Amino acid sequence: MAFKITDDCINCGACAEGCPTEAISEGDGKFVINPEVCIDCGACADACPVGAPQAD
């Protein structure tokens, strides 16, 4: 299961910088995770200061 970024996202980009597969990109008002590229490693959740990435 891929991670998903919740509405808690503050659009800082920390999750994208921490993603080893580059599955995260800037969306409209928050970052988004491509579920086809996400390997469910949790690096984005560890890097996020507000805990926006959550297991889907």
C-alpha positions, 0 to 999 in steps of 0.5 A: 500500500502506498502512502498518501499525503493528507490535508495537513501538508504545509507544502514544505517539500521535506517529504519529496527530498526524503523520498528514495524513489522520487514518487513525490511531486508538488501538487495543487496546494500540497505535495502528492505521492504517485502510488505506482512509484511509492515503495511504502518505505515511510521515508516521507513520513519520517521527513515530514515535520507535520506528519502529513504522509500517512499509510493509505 
